[in-house]
């Protein structure tokens, strides 16, 4: 089952952090200036860092 976390706005340096329970998630970025991206991530008891590079353009 894919879980859902709350939406957040990135800091000035483009970083967003979440404290999530173990499970499967899809990270989705949406922007008016950059292409939308979806990236799956699984959390299993370890800290996970995901880096997503956005490309200029429209979804």
Protein Blocks (a to p, Z undefined) as FASTA:
>chain_A
ZZddddddddfkopacddddedddddddddfkbccdddddddehiacdddddddeddZZ
